Amino acid sequence: MSSYRCPVCDYVYDEAKGAAREGFPPGTAWSAVPDDWCCPDCGVREKVDFEEMGVKT
């Protein structure tokens, strides 16, 4: 599973952990996150702006 980082505030979306407060349970793939989703911490960046951090093993 991969992780994605907001380039503004460094919030990290980890597919393995999901984002419970955003309604994404653990195991939710990045591709399943809506394209219009914004960073929950800073609200500035949209999904397209997040940077892939790589795959965790």
mmCIF file as gemmi writes it, N, C-alpha and C atoms, coordinates in Angstrom:
data_model
loop_
_atom_site.group_PDB
_atom_site.id
_atom_site.type_symbol
_atom_site.label_atom_id
_atom_site.label_alt_id
_atom_site.label_comp_id
_atom_site.label_asym_id
_atom_site.label_entity_id
_atom_site.label_seq_id
_atom_site.pdbx_PDB_ins_code
_atom_site.Cartn_x
_atom_site.Cartn_y
_atom_site.Cartn_z
_atom_site.occupancy
_atom_site.B_iso_or_equiv
_atom_site.pdbx_formal_charge
_atom_site.auth_seq_id
_atom_site.auth_asym_id
_atom_site.pdbx_PDB_model_num
ATOM 1 N N . MET Axp A 1 ? 0.849 -1.173 0 1 0 ? 1 A 1
ATOM 2 C CA . MET Axp A 1 ? 0 0 0 1 0 ? 1 A 1
ATOM 3 C C . MET Axp A 1 ? 0.896 1.237 0 1 0 ? 1 A 1
ATOM 4 N N . SER Axp A 2 ? 0.393 2.318 -0.568 1 0 ? 2 A 1
ATOM 5 C CA . SER Axp A 2 ? 1.176 3.541 -0.723 1 0 ? 2 A 1
ATOM 6 C C . SER Axp A 2 ? 0.711 4.631 0.232 1 0 ? 2 A 1
ATOM 7 N N . SER Axp A 3 ? 1.534 5.656 0.344 1 0 ? 3 A 1
ATOM 8 C CA . SER Axp A 3 ? 1.219 6.85 1.12 1 0 ? 3 A 1
ATOM 9 C C . SER Axp A 3 ? 1.355 8.06 0.21 1 0 ? 3 A 1
ATOM 10 N N . TYR Axp A 4 ? 0.578 9.1 0.514 1 0 ? 4 A 1
ATOM 11 C CA . TYR Axp A 4 ? 0.567 10.325 -0.288 1 0 ? 4 A 1
ATOM 12 C C . TYR Axp A 4 ? 0.635 11.511 0.658 1 0 ? 4 A 1
ATOM 13 N N . ARG Axp A 5 ? 1.465 12.51 0.32 1 0 ? 5 A 1
ATOM 14 C CA . ARG Axp A 5 ? 1.727 13.65 1.193 1 0 ? 5 A 1
ATOM 15 C C . ARG Axp A 5 ? 1.248 14.951 0.579 1 0 ? 5 A 1
ATOM 16 N N . CYS Axp A 6 ? 0.621 15.778 1.414 1 0 ? 6 A 1
ATOM 17 C CA . CYS Axp A 6 ? 0.231 17.127 0.999 1 0 ? 6 A 1
ATOM 18 C C . CYS Axp A 6 ? 1.494 17.99 0.971 1 0 ? 6 A 1
ATOM 19 N N . PRO Axp A 7 ? 1.783 18.656 -0.149 1 0 ? 7 A 1
ATOM 20 C CA . PRO Axp A 7 ? 3.001 19.462 -0.239 1 0 ? 7 A 1
ATOM 21 C C . PRO Axp A 7 ? 2.955 20.769 0.553 1 0 ? 7 A 1
ATOM 22 N N . VAL Axp A 8 ? 1.799 21.131 1.081 1 0 ? 8 A 1
ATOM 23 C CA . VAL Axp A 8 ? 1.686 22.371 1.849 1 0 ? 8 A 1
ATOM 24 C C . VAL Axp A 8 ? 1.906 22.126 3.339 1 0 ? 8 A 1
ATOM 25 N N . CYS Axp A 9 ? 1.179 21.159 3.91 1 0 ? 9 A 1
ATOM 26 C CA . CYS Axp A 9 ? 1.225 20.971 5.362 1 0 ? 9 A 1
ATOM 27 C C . CYS Axp A 9 ? 1.824 19.638 5.798 1 0 ? 9 A 1
ATOM 28 N N . ASP Axp A 10 ? 2.188 18.799 4.848 1 0 ? 10 A 1
ATOM 29 C CA . ASP Axp A 10 ? 2.797 17.497 5.121 1 0 ? 10 A 1
ATOM 30 C C . ASP Axp A 10 ? 1.836 16.46 5.707 1 0 ? 10 A 1
ATOM 31 N N . TYR Axp A 11 ? 0.529 16.704 5.615 1 0 ? 11 A 1
ATOM 32 C CA . TYR Axp A 11 ? -0.439 15.661 5.983 1 0 ? 11 A 1
ATOM 33 C C . TYR Axp A 11 ? -0.167 14.447 5.104 1 0 ? 11 A 1
ATOM 34 N N . VAL Axp A 12 ? -0.229 13.253 5.689 1 0 ? 12 A 1
ATOM 35 C CA . VAL Axp A 12 ? 0.017 12.027 4.935 1 0 ? 12 A 1
ATOM 36 C C . VAL Axp A 12 ? -1.232 11.16 4.937 1 0 ? 12 A 1
ATOM 37 N N . TYR Axp A 13 ? -1.676 10.781 3.738 1 0 ? 13 A 1
ATOM 38 C CA . TYR Axp A 13 ? -2.741 9.792 3.595 1 0 ? 13 A 1
ATOM 39 C C . TYR Axp A 13 ? -2.062 8.453 3.348 1 0 ? 13 A 1
ATOM 40 N N . ASP Axp A 14 ? -2.268 7.522 4.261 1 0 ? 14 A 1
ATOM 41 C CA . ASP Axp A 14 ? -1.689 6.181 4.169 1 0 ? 14 A 1
ATOM 42 C C . ASP Axp A 14 ? -2.822 5.217 3.835 1 0 ? 14 A 1
ATOM 43 N N . GLU Axp A 15 ? -2.726 4.56 2.69 1 0 ? 15 A 1
ATOM 44 C CA . GLU Axp A 15 ? -3.784 3.638 2.264 1 0 ? 15 A 1
ATOM 45 C C . GLU Axp A 15 ? -4.042 2.555 3.311 1 0 ? 15 A 1
ATOM 46 N N . ALA Axp A 16 ? -3.017 2.088 3.981 1 0 ? 16 A 1
ATOM 47 C CA . ALA Axp A 16 ? -3.176 1.031 4.979 1 0 ? 16 A 1
ATOM 48 C C . ALA Axp A 16 ? -3.986 1.509 6.185 1 0 ? 16 A 1
ATOM 49 N N . LYS Axp A 17 ? -3.834 2.774 6.55 1 0 ? 17 A 1
ATOM 50 C CA . LYS Axp A 17 ? -4.532 3.336 7.714 1 0 ? 17 A 1
ATOM 51 C C . LYS Axp A 17 ? -5.862 3.979 7.351 1 0 ? 17 A 1
ATOM 52 N N . GLY Axp A 18 ? -5.993 4.433 6.104 1 0 ? 18 A 1
ATOM 53 C CA . GLY Axp A 18 ? -7.194 5.155 5.705 1 0 ? 18 A 1
ATOM 54 C C . GLY Axp A 18 ? -7.245 6.514 6.384 1 0 ? 18 A 1
ATOM 55 N N . ALA Axp A 19 ? -8.433 7.074 6.476 1 0 ? 19 A 1
ATOM 56 C CA . ALA Axp A 19 ? -8.645 8.359 7.152 1 0 ? 19 A 1
ATOM 57 C C . ALA Axp A 19 ? -10.05 8.321 7.74 1 0 ? 19 A 1
ATOM 58 N N . ALA Axp A 20 ? -10.157 7.774 8.939 1 0 ? 20 A 1
ATOM 59 C CA . ALA Axp A 20 ? -11.462 7.553 9.563 1 0 ? 20 A 1
ATOM 60 C C . ALA Axp A 20 ? -12.291 8.83 9.657 1 0 ? 20 A 1
ATOM 61 N N . ARG Axp A 21 ? -11.664 9.935 10.025 1 0 ? 21 A 1
ATOM 62 C CA . ARG Axp A 21 ? -12.421 11.185 10.175 1 0 ? 21 A 1
ATOM 63 C C . ARG Axp A 21 ? -12.947 11.713 8.844 1 0 ? 21 A 1
ATOM 64 N N . GLU Axp A 22 ? -12.372 11.212 7.74 1 0 ? 22 A 1
ATOM 65 C CA . GLU Axp A 22 ? -12.82 11.598 6.403 1 0 ? 22 A 1
ATOM 66 C C . GLU Axp A 22 ? -13.753 10.558 5.79 1 0 ? 22 A 1
ATOM 67 N N . GLY Axp A 23 ? -13.973 9.452 6.515 1 0 ? 23 A 1
ATOM 68 C CA . GLY Axp A 23 ? -14.875 8.413 6.026 1 0 ? 23 A 1
ATOM 69 C C . GLY Axp A 23 ? -14.212 7.339 5.185 1 0 ? 23 A 1
ATOM 70 N N . PHE Axp A 24 ? -12.872 7.252 5.237 1 0 ? 24 A 1
ATOM 71 C CA . PHE Axp A 24 ? -12.14 6.243 4.475 1 0 ? 24 A 1
ATOM 72 C C . PHE Axp A 24 ? -11.554 5.215 5.437 1 0 ? 24 A 1
ATOM 73 N N . PRO Axp A 25 ? -12.12 4.008 5.484 1 0 ? 25 A 1
ATOM 74 C CA . PRO Axp A 25 ? -11.619 2.983 6.406 1 0 ? 25 A 1
ATOM 75 C C . PRO Axp A 25 ? -10.228 2.488 6.002 1 0 ? 25 A 1
ATOM 76 N N . PRO Axp A 26 ? -9.521 1.832 6.922 1 0 ? 26 A 1
ATOM 77 C CA . PRO Axp A 26 ? -8.22 1.254 6.576 1 0 ? 26 A 1
ATOM 78 C C . PRO Axp A 26 ? -8.332 0.387 5.327 1 0 ? 26 A 1
ATOM 79 N N . GLY Axp A 27 ? -7.331 0.495 4.475 1 0 ? 27 A 1
ATOM 80 C CA . GLY Axp A 27 ? -7.319 -0.274 3.24 1 0 ? 27 A 1
ATOM 81 C C . GLY Axp A 27 ? -7.933 0.44 2.053 1 0 ? 27 A 1
ATOM 82 N N . THR Axp A 28 ? -8.421 1.68 2.259 1 0 ? 28 A 1
ATOM 83 C CA . THR Axp A 28 ? -9.007 2.435 1.149 1 0 ? 28 A 1
ATOM 84 C C . THR Axp A 28 ? -7.898 2.905 0.211 1 0 ? 28 A 1
ATOM 85 N N . ALA Axp A 29 ? -7.946 2.431 -1.02 1 0 ? 29 A 1
ATOM 86 C CA . ALA Axp A 29 ? -6.936 2.793 -2.016 1 0 ? 29 A 1
ATOM 87 C C . ALA Axp A 29 ? -7.057 4.268 -2.393 1 0 ? 29 A 1
ATOM 88 N N . TRP Axp A 30 ? -5.948 4.864 -2.757 1 0 ? 30 A 1
ATOM 89 C CA . TRP Axp A 30 ? -5.924 6.264 -3.199 1 0 ? 30 A 1
ATOM 90 C C . TRP Axp A 30 ? -6.88 6.474 -4.366 1 0 ? 30 A 1
ATOM 91 N N . SER Axp A 31 ? -6.965 5.489 -5.24 1 0 ? 31 A 1
ATOM 92 C CA . SER Axp A 31 ? -7.85 5.594 -6.409 1 0 ? 31 A 1
ATOM 93 C C . SER Axp A 31 ? -9.321 5.654 -6.014 1 0 ? 31 A 1
ATOM 94 N N . ALA Axp A 32 ? -9.663 5.203 -4.808 1 0 ? 32 A 1
ATOM 95 C CA . ALA Axp A 32 ? -11.046 5.235 -4.33 1 0 ? 32 A 1
ATOM 96 C C . ALA Axp A 32 ? -11.403 6.562 -3.656 1 0 ? 32 A 1
ATOM 97 N N . VAL Axp A 33 ? -10.399 7.385 -3.377 1 0 ? 33 A 1
ATOM 98 C CA . VAL Axp A 33 ? -10.63 8.707 -2.785 1 0 ? 33 A 1
ATOM 99 C C . VAL Axp A 33 ? -11.121 9.62 -3.905 1 0 ? 33 A 1
ATOM 100 N N . PRO Axp A 34 ? -12.231 10.345 -3.686 1 0 ? 34 A 1
ATOM 101 C CA . PRO Axp A 34 ? -12.776 11.205 -4.752 1 0 ? 34 A 1
ATOM 102 C C . PRO Axp A 34 ? -11.76 12.24 -5.249 1 0 ? 34 A 1
ATOM 103 N N . ASP Axp A 35 ? -11.808 12.54 -6.529 1 0 ? 35 A 1
ATOM 104 C CA . ASP Axp A 35 ? -10.872 13.491 -7.133 1 0 ? 35 A 1
ATOM 105 C C . ASP Axp A 35 ? -10.997 14.898 -6.562 1 0 ? 35 A 1
ATOM 106 N N . ASP Axp A 36 ? -12.175 15.261 -6.048 1 0 ? 36 A 1
ATOM 107 C CA . ASP Axp A 36 ? -12.365 16.609 -5.502 1 0 ? 36 A 1
ATOM 108 C C . ASP Axp A 36 ? -12.065 16.686 -4.001 1 0 ? 36 A 1
ATOM 109 N N . TRP Axp A 37 ? -11.529 15.624 -3.438 1 0 ? 37 A 1
ATOM 110 C CA . TRP Axp A 37 ? -11.168 15.591 -2.023 1 0 ? 37 A 1
ATOM 111 C C . TRP Axp A 37 ? -10.016 16.548 -1.769 1 0 ? 37 A 1
ATOM 112 N N . CYS Axp A 38 ? -10.106 17.322 -0.688 1 0 ? 38 A 1
ATOM 113 C CA . CYS Axp A 38 ? -9.056 18.271 -0.314 1 0 ? 38 A 1
ATOM 114 C C . CYS Axp A 38 ? -8.371 17.809 0.962 1 0 ? 38 A 1
ATOM 115 N N . CYS Axp A 39 ? -7.187 18.293 1.186 1 0 ? 39 A 1
ATOM 116 C CA . CYS Axp A 39 ? -6.437 17.962 2.392 1 0 ? 39 A 1
ATOM 117 C C . CYS Axp A 39 ? -7.279 18.307 3.621 1 0 ? 39 A 1
ATOM 118 N N . PRO Axp A 40 ? -7.469 17.354 4.55 1 0 ? 40 A 1
ATOM 119 C CA . PRO Axp A 40 ? -8.3 17.625 5.723 1 0 ? 40 A 1
ATOM 120 C C . PRO Axp A 40 ? -7.626 18.53 6.749 1 0 ? 40 A 1
ATOM 121 N N . ASP Axp A 41 ? -6.315 18.681 6.675 1 0 ? 41 A 1
ATOM 122 C CA . ASP Axp A 41 ? -5.618 19.531 7.641 1 0 ? 41 A 1
ATOM 123 C C . ASP Axp A 41 ? -5.535 20.984 7.198 1 0 ? 41 A 1
ATOM 124 N N . CYS Axp A 42 ? -5.137 21.223 5.95 1 0 ? 42 A 1
ATOM 125 C CA . CYS Axp A 42 ? -4.98 22.614 5.507 1 0 ? 42 A 1
ATOM 126 C C . CYS Axp A 42 ? -6.084 23.055 4.549 1 0 ? 42 A 1
ATOM 127 N N . GLY Axp A 43 ? -6.764 22.104 3.914 1 0 ? 43 A 1
ATOM 128 C CA . GLY Axp A 43 ? -7.86 22.426 3.006 1 0 ? 43 A 1
ATOM 129 C C . GLY Axp A 43 ? -7.434 23.134 1.734 1 0 ? 43 A 1
ATOM 130 N N . VAL Axp A 44 ? -6.141 23.28 1.534 1 0 ? 44 A 1
ATOM 131 C CA . VAL Axp A 44 ? -5.646 24.045 0.403 1 0 ? 44 A 1
ATOM 132 C C . VAL Axp A 44 ? -5.464 23.186 -0.834 1 0 ? 44 A 1
ATOM 133 N N . ARG Axp A 45 ? -4.882 22.045 -0.678 1 0 ? 45 A 1
ATOM 134 C CA . ARG Axp A 45 ? -4.534 21.204 -1.824 1 0 ? 45 A 1
ATOM 135 C C . ARG Axp A 45 ? -5.599 20.16 -2.106 1 0 ? 45 A 1
ATOM 136 N N . GLU Axp A 46 ? -5.789 19.892 -3.393 1 0 ? 46 A 1
ATOM 137 C CA . GLU Axp A 46 ? -6.699 18.84 -3.817 1 0 ? 46 A 1
ATOM 138 C C . GLU Axp A 46 ? -5.91 17.555 -4.015 1 0 ? 46 A 1
ATOM 139 N N . LYS Axp A 47 ? -6.621 16.467 -4.173 1 0 ? 47 A 1
ATOM 140 C CA . LYS Axp A 47 ? -6.004 15.152 -4.325 1 0 ? 47 A 1
ATOM 141 C C . LYS Axp A 47 ? -4.917 15.141 -5.394 1 0 ? 47 A 1
ATOM 142 N N . VAL Axp A 48 ? -5.157 15.806 -6.498 1 0 ? 48 A 1
ATOM 143 C CA . VAL Axp A 48 ? -4.213 15.803 -7.62 1 0 ? 48 A 1
ATOM 144 C C . VAL Axp A 48 ? -2.853 16.396 -7.229 1 0 ? 48 A 1
ATOM 145 N N . ASP Axp A 49 ? -2.819 17.243 -6.203 1 0 ? 49 A 1
ATOM 146 C CA . ASP Axp A 49 ? -1.585 17.897 -5.786 1 0 ? 49 A 1
ATOM 147 C C . ASP Axp A 49 ? -0.741 17.06 -4.826 1 0 ? 49 A 1
ATOM 148 N N . PHE Axp A 50 ? -1.324 16.004 -4.258 1 0 ? 50 A 1
ATOM 149 C CA . PHE Axp A 50 ? -0.593 15.167 -3.317 1 0 ? 50 A 1
ATOM 150 C C . PHE Axp A 50 ? 0.551 14.446 -4.026 1 0 ? 50 A 1
ATOM 151 N N . GLU Axp A 51 ? 1.634 14.221 -3.296 1 0 ? 51 A 1
ATOM 152 C CA . GLU Axp A 51 ? 2.814 13.562 -3.844 1 0 ? 51 A 1
ATOM 153 C C . GLU Axp A 51 ? 2.901 12.141 -3.305 1 0 ? 51 A 1
ATOM 154 N N . GLU Axp A 52 ? 3.084 11.181 -4.198 1 0 ? 52 A 1
ATOM 155 C CA . GLU Axp A 52 ? 3.218 9.795 -3.758 1 0 ? 52 A 1
ATOM 156 C C . GLU Axp A 52 ? 4.547 9.629 -3.035 1 0 ? 52 A 1
ATOM 157 N N . MET Axp A 53 ? 4.491 9 -1.865 1 0 ? 53 A 1
ATOM 158 C CA . MET Axp A 53 ? 5.689 8.787 -1.06 1 0 ? 53 A 1
ATOM 159 C C . MET Axp A 53 ? 6.275 7.403 -1.301 1 0 ? 53 A 1
ATOM 160 N N . GLY Axp A 54 ? 5.548 6.565 -1.992 1 0 ? 54 A 1
ATOM 161 C CA . GLY Axp A 54 ? 6.054 5.233 -2.279 1 0 ? 54 A 1
ATOM 162 C C . GLY Axp A 54 ? 5.238 4.15 -1.609 1 0 ? 54 A 1
ATOM 163 N N . VAL Axp A 55 ? 5.66 2.934 -1.866 1 0 ? 55 A 1
ATOM 164 C CA . VAL Axp A 55 ? 4.955 1.758 -1.37 1 0 ? 55 A 1
ATOM 165 C C . VAL Axp A 55 ? 5.612 1.273 -0.097 1 0 ? 55 A 1
ATOM 166 N N . LYS Axp A 56 ? 4.774 0.993 0.908 1 0 ? 56 A 1
ATOM 167 C CA . LYS Axp A 56 ? 5.273 0.409 2.149 1 0 ? 56 A 1
ATOM 168 C C . LYS Axp A 56 ? 5.204 -1.101 2.034 1 0 ? 56 A 1
ATOM 169 N N . THR Axp A 57 ? 6.207 -1.749 2.557 1 0 ? 57 A 1
ATOM 170 C CA . THR Axp A 57 ? 6.192 -3.214 2.535 1 0 ? 57 A 1
ATOM 171 C C . THR Axp A 57 ? 6.065 -3.77 3.921 1 0 ? 57 A 1
